Amino acid sequence: MEVVSEHRNENGSATQYLFTYGTLQDESVQKAHLGRTLDGTKDTLACHKISELKIANAYPIIIPTEKEEDTITGICYVLTPDELLAIDFYEGQEYTRKQVRLASGKKAWVYLGKTKNSQEK
């Protein structure tokens, strides 16, 4: 996977932006998988929508639509590369990580669901 290093923290180490729209906003999930809660900022992802399809009939997925009017409001967090790998493990094989441009202009990672119909428009 490509690593983004456009943001650096106080000690100069590279960090990653992650756009979230579901369970990754839950502090108990953050604590369980990262050992801390995250501070984030509200942001918007265009040309994507939340699908009616769900992973395990419970967890939402987003899909690309190529329609500017399709937007998702979520939270953008800053993570270390190791934390991003921990989130990859949490999301598992049902999701794929893709880099997107948010309304704020940030390049961020987002998790898209892997389904047979994940390319629906």
Sequence and secondary structure as in RCSB ss.txt:
>XXXX:A:sequence
MEVVSEHRNENGSATQYLFTYGTLQDESVQKAHLGRTLDGTKDTLACHKISELKIANAYPIIIPTEKEEDTITGI
CYVLTPDELLAIDFYEGQEYTRKQVRLASGKKAWVYLGKTKNSQEK
>XXXX:A:secstr
     SEE TT  EEEEEEE SGGG HHHHHHHHSS   EEEEEEESEEEEEEEETTTEEEEEE   TT EEEEE
EEEE HHHHHHHHHHHGGGEEEEEEE TTS EEEEEEE  TTTT  
